[in-house]
Each structure stands twice: as structure tokens, then as C-alpha cells.
């Protein structure tokens, strides 16, 4: 089913598990997204969000550096993404919604090698011509894999897991 993740066509408390894999970064309104996950999850059910984030801000920082923001803007342009948030933003939303046992983990070290593999696959002779035929948007996305790789290498991009349980009724 194709539906708006910020206004899902499901009844309240419909699922024992709400699993979001690489979707949060596509949501322009993270609060609406998390609220919908909470709404459709049954009491006692689990919510799992695995998503791209930017690094946590250090004490005294109010924003990422201009270079970091520039890198993320280029990625957002290539993949049609809204602004990113740190994992703590999702954790805060989960706690505000009342999820119990909220946990977060950084899976970046497991995911970062993927971007090098994706970029190298585009250079493979058997993939190069089909990539050129695929059109400008796909080529732009393929090129952005280098930006993703750079973001992971510099610690700007994180791949985070956030989970918690909806309180039982």
C-alpha cells in the first residue's frame, strides 16, 4: 500500500509493531511522522525507527558548521530530502509521546561501507552504460553516494536506531 506516513490510512492501535526503515529522513514533519507511528501502534506494541540523521551538536553549538550544512544540502538536493535532525530529536519525540524504554543506537559503522560499495558498483563496466541510460535523476543520485560516503567518514551523517514500547492500556 502506498500512503502518506504522516497521515496513515489505518485505525488507531492497528499494529503490534511499527517498523520504519530509512523513512524518517524523508519526512518533512518528524513530529507528525512519530505521532502517526504512535497512533497506529497498539498498546504494548513496539516502534522501531531506523533512519539517517546528522551528528549530535556539541555543547555550545547551535547548528552544524557551514561546511556540514552545505554537504547535507547537496545530499538533500540529490535525494529530494527535507532537513535532517540528530537521533536525539527522535528520542525526544518518542519520550514526549510517552513511549517506554526508549533506546537509541548508532549503527553508522555497519552502514558506512555500503556507500563505497554502491559508488563502486556504478563504475562497474556492466552497470556503467545502464546508469547513463537511466537519466539525469538517477545519475545525480549515484553521484551523491560519494557525498554520503564523505558524510559518514567525517562523522556528519549517522545511521540511528530509535525504539520504544507504547504503554499498555
C-alpha angles and dihedrals in degrees: 000000000000113000143146107274090208092055106027120191093229131108121253115276092012100142137048089207131032110191121184115187116188093335106105093073089060094055115098091197109045092181093055089047094051091043090055092049088052093047096053095043115093121234108280090020125128130241119204122185120183111181148147113264137169122248121280115266115250122237108287095019117119095183144004115276118274090252091052092048090049091053092049092047090055091050092046090051093051095046099032093242131158121227118308128230133203119261089253089068090062090044090052091049091048091051092046090052089053101250113165126228094012111193134177132194134183110234094174096116090057095048104037095078089058092070093056089050092050092050093047091049089059089057093052110115092234091053101038099078095043088050091053090049093049094077141247097296094054092044089050090051091048090052091050089064086080089055091051090049091050091048092053092045091052093045093241094116122057132184106215138189118208121181142165143148127255108238116259115253 
